[in-house]
Amino acid sequence: MKPLLYTFRRCPFAIRARLALKVSGVEVDMHEVSLRDKPQALLACSPKGTVPVIQFSDGRVIEESL
């Protein structure tokens, strides 16, 4: 199962995350979120509700860039 990336089209941090994933060849499923109406699944894995957030099938979550 591919990791799930929560993203927002105009967020500069999310743009960089998408570019890094593309360059690295990592395949992800992308879920475009509305920052006004954040999905419960995003808030469940990252209570801050910021993007980008990547959730792996084993439950690991990366919510900040290194």
DRENPA-3360 file (N, C-alpha, C; in nm, 2 decimals, always signed):
BEGIN
1 = MKPLLYTF = +0.08/-0.12/+0.00/+0.00/+0.00/+0.00/+0.09/+0.13/+0.00 ~ +0.05/+0.22/-0.08/+0.13/+0.34/-0.09/+0.10/+0.44/+0.02 ~ +0.21/+0.52/+0.06/+0.19/+0.62/+0.16/+0.08/+0.72/+0.12 ~ +0.02/+0.79/+0.21/-0.08/+0.89/+0.18/-0.03/+1.02/+0.22 ~ -0.03/+1.11/+0.12/+0.02/+1.25/+0.14/-0.10/+1.34/+0.14 ~ -0.11/+1.41/+0.25/-0.21/+1.52/+0.26/-0.14/+1.65/+0.22 ~ -0.20/+1.72/+0.12/-0.14/+1.83/+0.06/-0.24/+1.94/+0.04 ~ -0.19/+2.06/+0.01/-0.27/+2.17/-0.03/-0.20/+2.24/-0.15;
9 = RRCPFAIR = -0.27/+2.26/-0.25/-0.21/+2.30/-0.38/-0.12/+2.43/-0.37 ~ -0.15/+2.53/-0.29/-0.08/+2.65/-0.29/+0.02/+2.66/-0.18 ~ +0.03/+2.57/-0.09/+0.12/+2.57/+0.02/+0.26/+2.55/-0.02 ~ +0.35/+2.64/+0.00/+0.49/+2.63/-0.05/+0.56/+2.50/+0.01 ~ +0.53/+2.47/+0.13/+0.59/+2.35/+0.20/+0.54/+2.22/+0.13 ~ +0.41/+2.22/+0.10/+0.35/+2.10/+0.03/+0.40/+2.09/-0.11 ~ +0.42/+2.20/-0.17/+0.48/+2.20/-0.31/+0.62/+2.14/-0.31 ~ +0.70/+2.18/-0.21/+0.84/+2.12/-0.20/+0.83/+1.98/-0.17;
17 = ARLALKVS = +0.74/+1.94/-0.08/+0.73/+1.79/-0.05/+0.69/+1.71/-0.17 ~ +0.59/+1.76/-0.25/+0.55/+1.69/-0.37/+0.67/+1.68/-0.47 ~ +0.74/+1.79/-0.49/+0.86/+1.79/-0.58/+0.97/+1.69/-0.53 ~ +0.99/+1.69/-0.40/+1.09/+1.59/-0.35/+1.05/+1.45/-0.37 ~ +0.92/+1.42/-0.35/+0.87/+1.29/-0.37/+0.88/+1.25/-0.51 ~ +0.85/+1.34/-0.60/+0.86/+1.31/-0.75/+1.00/+1.28/-0.79 ~ +1.09/+1.37/-0.74/+1.24/+1.35/-0.78/+1.29/+1.22/-0.73 ~ +1.25/+1.18/-0.60/+1.30/+1.06/-0.54/+1.24/+0.94/-0.60;
25 = GVEVDMHE = +1.13/+0.95/-0.67/+1.07/+0.83/-0.73/+0.97/+0.76/-0.63 ~ +0.94/+0.82/-0.52/+0.85/+0.76/-0.42/+0.71/+0.78/-0.47 ~ +0.63/+0.67/-0.48/+0.49/+0.68/-0.52/+0.41/+0.70/-0.40 ~ +0.32/+0.79/-0.40/+0.22/+0.82/-0.29/+0.08/+0.84/-0.35 ~ -0.02/+0.82/-0.27/-0.15/+0.86/-0.30/-0.16/+1.00/-0.24 ~ -0.21/+1.10/-0.32/-0.23/+1.24/-0.27/-0.37/+1.27/-0.24 ~ -0.39/+1.33/-0.13/-0.52/+1.38/-0.09/-0.52/+1.53/-0.07 ~ -0.58/+1.60/-0.16/-0.59/+1.75/-0.16/-0.69/+1.79/-0.05;
33 = VSLRDKPQ = -0.65/+1.87/+0.05/-0.74/+1.91/+0.16/-0.77/+2.05/+0.14 ~ -0.89/+2.09/+0.20/-0.93/+2.22/+0.21/-0.89/+2.27/+0.35 ~ -0.81/+2.37/+0.36/-0.77/+2.41/+0.50/-0.88/+2.47/+0.58 ~ -0.99/+2.51/+0.51/-1.11/+2.56/+0.59/-1.19/+2.44/+0.65 ~ -1.18/+2.33/+0.58/-1.26/+2.21/+0.62/-1.17/+2.09/+0.62 ~ -1.09/+2.08/+0.73/-0.99/+1.97/+0.73/-1.05/+1.84/+0.76 ~ -1.02/+1.74/+0.69/-1.08/+1.60/+0.71/-1.03/+1.55/+0.85 ~ -1.13/+1.47/+0.91/-1.10/+1.41/+1.04/-0.98/+1.31/+1.03;
41 = ALLACSPK = -0.96/+1.25/+0.92/-0.85/+1.16/+0.90/-0.71/+1.23/+0.91 ~ -0.70/+1.35/+0.86/-0.58/+1.43/+0.87/-0.56/+1.47/+1.02 ~ -0.67/+1.52/+1.08/-0.66/+1.56/+1.22/-0.63/+1.44/+1.32 ~ -0.67/+1.32/+1.28/-0.64/+1.21/+1.36/-0.49/+1.17/+1.36 ~ -0.43/+1.18/+1.24/-0.29/+1.15/+1.23/-0.20/+1.27/+1.27 ~ -0.25/+1.39/+1.25/-0.17/+1.51/+1.28/-0.26/+1.61/+1.34 ~ -0.27/+1.62/+1.48/-0.36/+1.71/+1.54/-0.34/+1.86/+1.51 ~ -0.22/+1.90/+1.46/-0.19/+2.04/+1.42/-0.27/+2.07/+1.30;
49 = GTVPVIQF = -0.30/+1.98/+1.21/-0.38/+2.00/+1.09/-0.31/+2.08/+0.99 ~ -0.17/+2.08/+0.99/-0.10/+2.15/+0.89/-0.06/+2.05/+0.78 ~ -0.02/+2.10/+0.66/+0.02/+2.02/+0.55/+0.17/+2.07/+0.52 ~ +0.25/+1.98/+0.46/+0.22/+1.84/+0.42/+0.23/+1.75/+0.54 ~ +0.16/+1.64/+0.53/+0.16/+1.53/+0.62/+0.16/+1.40/+0.54 ~ +0.26/+1.31/+0.57/+0.26/+1.18/+0.50/+0.24/+1.07/+0.60 ~ +0.14/+0.98/+0.57/+0.11/+0.87/+0.66/+0.14/+0.74/+0.59 ~ +0.22/+0.66/+0.65/+0.26/+0.53/+0.60/+0.16/+0.42/+0.64;
57 = SDGRVIEE = +0.16/+0.31/+0.57/+0.07/+0.21/+0.59/+0.09/+0.14/+0.73 ~ +0.21/+0.15/+0.78/+0.24/+0.09/+0.92/+0.20/+0.19/+1.03 ~ +0.14/+0.30/+1.00/+0.10/+0.40/+1.10/+0.19/+0.51/+1.13 ~ +0.32/+0.51/+1.08/+0.41/+0.62/+1.10/+0.36/+0.74/+1.03 ~ +0.39/+0.86/+1.09/+0.35/+0.98/+1.03/+0.47/+1.08/+1.03 ~ +0.49/+1.15/+0.92/+0.58/+1.26/+0.91/+0.50/+1.38/+0.89 ~ +0.51/+1.47/+0.98/+0.43/+1.60/+0.97/+0.52/+1.72/+0.96 ~ +0.65/+1.71/+0.96/+0.74/+1.82/+0.94/+0.85/+1.78/+0.85;
65 = SL = +0.90/+1.87/+0.77/+1.02/+1.84/+0.69/+1.14/+1.84/+0.78 ~ +1.24/+1.75/+0.74/+1.36/+1.74/+0.81/+1.45/+1.86/+0.77;
% end
